[in-house]
Amino acid sequence: MQTILAIGMPSGTELLVILFIVLLLFGAKKIPDLARGFGKGIREFKDATKEIKKEVEEASDEVKKQ
């Protein structure tokens, strides 16, 4: 069962190769900037998700009141 779940997941060696390629492509100076931008993008996505959820709950509450 675990082998079925692990299909497509990179192993330790594959992760090292991927990290090495990323380091070669972007350089050591760009990686923190990329990570920072990625973090900001995730934060914005979470904020937008919370906002949509809040709007849906408010609309649902209005419908229940009517």
C-alpha positions in Angstrom: 0.0 0.0 0.0 2.8 2.4 0.8 4.5 1.8 -2.5 1.3 2.9 -4.3 1.2 6.2 -2.3 4.9 6.8 -3.0 4.7 6.7 -6.8 5.9 9.9 -8.2 7.5 11.1 -5.0 11.2 12.0 -5.4 13.6 10.1 -3.2 16.5 11.6 -1.3 18.9 11.4 -4.2 16.4 12.9 -6.6 15.8 15.8 -4.2 19.5 16.5 -4.0 19.8 16.6 -7.8 16.8 18.9 -8.1 18.2 21.3 -5.4 21.6 21.2 -7.2 19.9 22.1 -10.5 18.0 25.0 -8.9 21.2 26.3 -7.3 22.9 26.2 -10.7 20.0 27.9 -12.5 19.3 30.7 -10.1 22.4 31.1 -8.1 22.8 31.3 -4.3 21.9 35.0 -4.2 18.6 34.6 -6.0 17.2 31.6 -4.0 16.3 33.7 -0.9 14.5 36.2 -3.0 12.6 33.4 -4.8 11.6 31.8 -1.5 10.5 35.2 -0.1 8.4 35.8 -3.2 6.9 32.3 -2.9 6.0 32.9 0.8 4.3 36.2 -0.1 2.3 34.5 -2.8 1.2 31.8 -0.4 0.2 34.4 2.2 -1.8 36.4 -0.4 -3.5 33.2 -1.5 -4.5 32.3 2.1 -5.8 35.9 2.7 -7.9 35.7 -0.4 -9.2 32.3 0.6 -10.2 33.7 4.0 -11.9 36.7 2.4 -13.9 34.5 0.1 -14.9 32.2 2.9 -16.0 35.1 5.0 -18.1 36.5 2.2 -19.8 33.1 1.6 -20.6 32.8 5.3 -22.1 36.3 5.4 -24.2 35.6 2.4 -25.3 32.3 3.9 -26.2 34.1 7.2 -28.3 36.6 5.2 -30.2 33.9 3.4 -30.9 32.1 6.7 -32.3 35.4 8.2 -34.7 35.9 5.3 
